Amino acid sequence: MSTKTNRLLFIFLFLASVAKAQTEKQINHQNFFWIGSVNTIRFNEHWGVIADFHLRTYNFMSGTYYYIVRGQANYWFNENITSGAGFAHIWSGPTRSGPKVFSNEHRITESVQLNSKKGKFTITNRWRLEQRWQQKIVNNAKTDDYRFTNRARYQLTCNYAPFKNKHLPSFSTFNEMMLQFGKEVIYNTFDQERIYIGIRQTITPQLNVDLGYMYIYQQQFSGNQYLSANTLRLYINYNIGWKKDNSQKNKTAFVVEEQE
């Protein structure tokens, strides 16, 4: 075999190895802790707002990588069907130690939620559409460019309340799928899936707490990089406002916890 042929063969094998390395799946394993405060305020039978705040840490609690502030106007057609629209601002950073650059994200959301109760079970379907402007980071520095994408989300939640005593816990689980689209979405139309199981403890008629485990599997923009995260999630839910017939029972419908 000639020297020229050997050289061409070497170049071909080198390029093939580079291409393979670029397309091989790379999985980033993480342990997260999420804490959030979700506040539902009813003005009357039909109108209200939801305001929520979130903080998220990586390596359980060794560093913070995410902050969310969000407000949403909600309309209750009845206690089983609601719709809403809102705006959120997110500060997002890397899930590693060292110097941090937090990018900004502006997000508009529209959602519809359907609740149905059968015996001790409450089933909730939620559909959400998001328009996202995510600030681009280049060489660990913020830029003035933003990536625009749309994201569609569907969440199916089941809440089981086995006890008549309202002070005893109920149990919940959900599965949420997210797909995104837009001209800048090339390799990851599938965005992520979240699977959750946990307990809900009532503290007062207006206050309850959710604590549970959530698994997150997310594809990154590169297409071959994935996030696999075990997450401990604590949400504090506060419901105040309108009460029907002046009863002591708050009539706020079961609200699926607001999430990023």
C-alpha positions as CSV (number, residue, x, y, z in Angstrom):
1,M,0.0,0.0,0.0
2,S,1.5,3.4,-1.0
3,T,2.3,6.2,1.4
4,K,-0.4,8.4,-0.2
5,T,-3.0,5.6,0.3
6,N,-1.9,5.2,3.9
7,R,-2.2,8.9,4.5
8,L,-5.8,9.0,3.0
9,L,-6.8,6.0,5.1
10,F,-5.5,7.7,8.2
11,I,-7.4,10.9,7.5
12,F,-10.6,8.9,6.8
13,L,-10.3,7.0,10.1
14,F,-9.5,10.1,12.0
15,L,-12.5,12.0,10.6
16,A,-14.7,8.9,11.3
17,S,-13.6,8.8,14.9
18,V,-14.3,12.5,15.4
19,A,-17.8,12.1,13.9
20,K,-18.5,9.2,16.1
21,A,-17.3,11.0,19.2
22,Q,-19.6,13.9,18.3
23,T,-22.7,11.7,17.9
24,E,-22.2,9.4,20.9
25,K,-24.7,10.0,23.7
26,Q,-23.2,11.9,26.6
27,I,-25.2,11.7,29.9
28,N,-24.7,14.2,32.7
29,H,-25.9,12.6,36.0
30,Q,-27.0,15.0,38.7
31,N,-28.7,15.2,42.1
32,F,-31.0,18.2,42.4
33,F,-33.0,19.9,45.2
34,W,-36.0,22.0,44.2
35,I,-37.9,24.3,46.6
36,G,-40.8,26.4,45.5
37,S,-43.6,28.6,46.9
38,V,-46.9,28.5,45.0
39,N,-49.5,31.1,46.0
40,T,-53.1,31.0,44.6
41,I,-55.2,34.0,45.3
42,R,-58.9,34.0,44.3
43,F,-60.6,37.4,43.8
44,N,-64.0,36.0,43.1
45,E,-65.7,32.9,41.7
46,H,-64.0,33.2,38.3
47,W,-60.8,35.3,38.6
48,G,-57.6,35.0,40.5
49,V,-53.8,34.9,40.2
50,I,-51.0,32.4,40.8
51,A,-47.7,33.8,41.9
52,D,-44.8,31.4,42.5
53,F,-41.1,31.5,43.3
54,H,-38.5,28.7,42.9
55,L,-34.9,28.0,43.8
56,R,-33.0,25.0,42.5
57,T,-29.7,23.5,43.6
58,Y,-27.3,20.9,42.2
59,N,-25.3,18.2,44.0
60,F,-28.3,18.3,46.4
61,M,-27.5,21.6,48.0
62,S,-23.9,22.4,47.2
63,G,-24.7,25.2,44.7
64,T,-27.6,27.1,43.2
65,Y,-28.3,26.9,39.4
66,Y,-31.8,28.2,38.9
67,Y,-34.2,31.0,40.1
68,I,-37.7,31.5,38.9
69,V,-40.2,34.3,39.5
70,R,-43.6,34.0,37.8
71,G,-47.1,35.5,37.8
72,Q,-50.2,34.1,36.1
73,A,-53.8,35.4,35.7
74,N,-56.3,32.5,36.1
75,Y,-59.9,32.1,35.1
76,W,-62.1,29.5,36.7
77,F,-64.9,28.4,34.4
78,N,-66.0,26.2,37.3
79,E,-64.1,24.3,40.0
80,N,-63.0,21.7,37.4
81,I,-61.9,23.7,34.4
82,T,-59.4,26.6,34.5
83,S,-57.3,28.5,32.0
84,G,-54.5,31.1,32.5
85,A,-51.8,33.2,31.0
86,G,-48.7,34.6,32.6
87,F,-45.1,35.7,32.5
88,A,-42.0,34.3,34.1
89,H,-38.4,35.4,34.4
90,I,-35.7,32.8,34.9
91,W,-32.0,33.1,35.9
92,S,-30.2,29.9,34.8
93,G,-26.6,28.9,35.5
94,P,-24.3,25.9,35.1
95,T,-24.7,22.8,37.4
96,R,-21.1,22.8,38.5
97,S,-18.8,24.5,40.9
98,G,-16.6,27.4,39.8
99,P,-17.3,30.8,38.2
100,K,-21.0,31.2,37.3
101,V,-22.7,33.2,34.6
102,F,-26.4,33.3,34.9
103,S,-28.3,33.7,31.7
104,N,-31.7,35.4,31.5
105,E,-34.9,33.9,30.1
106,H,-38.2,35.7,29.5
107,R,-41.2,33.3,29.2
108,I,-44.9,33.8,28.3
109,T,-47.2,30.9,29.1
110,E,-50.8,29.9,28.3
111,S,-52.4,26.9,30.0
112,V,-55.6,24.9,30.4
113,Q,-56.3,22.6,33.2
114,L,-59.1,20.0,33.6
115,N,-59.8,18.3,37.0
116,S,-62.0,15.3,37.6
117,K,-62.7,13.6,40.9
118,K,-63.7,9.9,41.2
119,G,-64.0,8.7,44.8
120,K,-60.7,9.3,46.5
121,F,-58.9,10.1,43.3
122,T,-58.4,13.5,41.6
123,I,-57.2,13.3,38.1
124,T,-55.7,16.5,36.5
125,N,-54.8,17.1,32.9
126,R,-52.8,20.2,32.1
127,W,-51.8,21.5,28.7
128,R,-49.3,24.4,28.5
129,L,-47.7,26.3,25.7
130,E,-44.7,28.5,26.3
131,Q,-42.8,31.1,24.3
132,R,-39.2,31.4,25.5
133,W,-36.5,33.9,24.9
134,Q,-33.2,32.4,26.3
135,Q,-30.1,34.5,26.5
136,K,-27.1,33.0,24.7
137,I,-23.8,32.5,26.6
138,V,-20.6,32.5,24.5
139,N,-17.2,31.7,26.1
140,N,-18.7,31.9,29.5
141,A,-20.0,35.5,28.9
142,K,-23.5,36.9,28.3
143,T,-24.4,38.2,24.9
144,D,-27.1,40.4,23.6
145,D,-28.5,37.5,21.5
146,Y,-31.6,35.5,22.5
147,R,-32.7,32.1,21.3
148,F,-36.5,32.0,20.7
149,T,-38.4,28.7,21.0
150,N,-41.9,27.4,21.6
151,R,-42.5,24.6,24.0
152,A,-45.6,22.4,24.4
153,R,-46.1,20.6,27.7
154,Y,-48.6,18.0,28.9
155,Q,-48.9,16.8,32.5
156,L,-51.1,14.0,33.8
157,T,-51.4,14.1,37.6
158,C,-53.2,11.6,40.0
159,N,-53.8,12.6,43.6
160,Y,-55.1,9.9,46.0
161,A,-56.6,10.9,49.3
162,P,-57.3,7.7,51.3
163,F,-58.2,9.3,54.6
164,K,-61.3,11.2,55.6
165,N,-59.3,13.1,58.1
166,K,-58.0,16.2,56.2
167,H,-55.0,16.4,58.4
168,L,-53.6,13.1,57.2
169,P,-51.6,13.1,54.0
170,S,-52.6,12.4,50.4
171,F,-50.4,10.9,47.7
172,S,-49.7,12.2,44.2
173,T,-47.9,11.2,41.1
174,F,-47.5,12.8,37.7
175,N,-45.8,12.3,34.3
176,E,-45.0,15.4,32.2
177,M,-43.7,15.4,28.6
178,M,-42.3,18.5,26.9
179,L,-41.7,19.1,23.2
180,Q,-40.2,22.2,21.6
181,F,-40.2,23.7,18.2
182,G,-39.0,26.7,16.2
183,K,-36.3,27.5,13.6
184,E,-33.5,27.2,16.3
185,V,-34.7,23.8,17.4
186,I,-32.6,21.4,15.3
187,Y,-31.5,18.4,17.3
188,N,-33.9,18.3,20.3
189,T,-37.5,18.5,19.5
190,F,-37.9,16.2,22.5
191,D,-37.0,18.5,25.4
192,Q,-37.6,16.4,28.6
193,E,-39.8,14.1,30.6
194,R,-40.5,14.4,34.4
195,I,-41.8,11.6,36.6
196,Y,-42.8,12.3,40.2
197,I,-44.2,10.6,43.2
198,G,-44.8,12.2,46.6
199,I,-47.0,13.1,49.5
200,R,-49.2,16.2,50.2
201,Q,-49.6,17.2,53.8
202,T,-52.3,19.7,54.8
203,I,-51.2,22.2,57.5
204,T,-54.2,24.5,57.5
205,P,-57.2,24.8,55.1
206,Q,-55.1,27.4,53.1
207,L,-51.7,25.8,53.4
208,N,-50.3,22.5,52.3
209,V,-46.9,21.1,51.5
210,D,-45.7,18.7,48.8
211,L,-42.6,16.6,49.3
212,G,-41.4,13.9,46.8
213,Y,-39.0,12.4,44.4
214,M,-38.8,13.4,40.7
215,Y,-36.8,12.0,37.9
216,I,-35.8,14.3,35.0
217,Y,-34.5,13.1,31.6
218,Q,-33.7,16.1,29.3
219,Q,-32.0,16.4,25.9
220,Q,-29.8,19.4,25.4
221,F,-29.6,21.6,22.3
222,S,-26.5,19.7,21.0
223,G,-28.7,16.6,20.5
224,N,-26.2,14.1,21.8
225,Q,-26.0,15.5,25.4
226,Y,-28.6,14.5,28.0
227,L,-29.3,15.3,31.6
228,S,-30.4,12.5,34.0
229,A,-31.3,14.0,37.4
230,N,-32.6,12.5,40.7
231,T,-34.5,15.4,42.3
232,L,-35.9,15.9,45.8
233,R,-38.7,18.4,45.5
234,L,-40.4,20.5,48.2
235,Y,-43.3,22.8,47.3
236,I,-45.2,25.0,49.7
237,N,-48.7,25.8,48.4
238,Y,-50.8,28.7,49.8
239,N,-54.4,29.2,48.7
240,I,-56.4,32.3,49.9
241,G,-59.3,34.4,48.8
242,W,-62.8,33.8,47.6
243,K,-65.0,31.4,49.6
244,K,-68.4,30.1,48.4
245,D,-71.5,30.7,50.6
246,N,-69.3,32.2,53.3
247,S,-68.3,28.7,54.3
248,Q,-65.0,28.0,56.0
249,K,-63.9,25.7,53.2
250,N,-61.8,27.4,50.6
251,K,-63.1,26.5,47.2
252,T,-59.9,26.9,45.3
253,A,-59.7,24.0,42.8
254,F,-56.9,21.5,43.0
255,V,-54.0,23.3,41.3
256,V,-51.1,21.4,39.8
257,E,-48.0,23.0,41.2
258,E,-46.5,25.6,38.9
259,Q,-43.2,24.4,37.5
260,E,-40.5,25.7,35.2
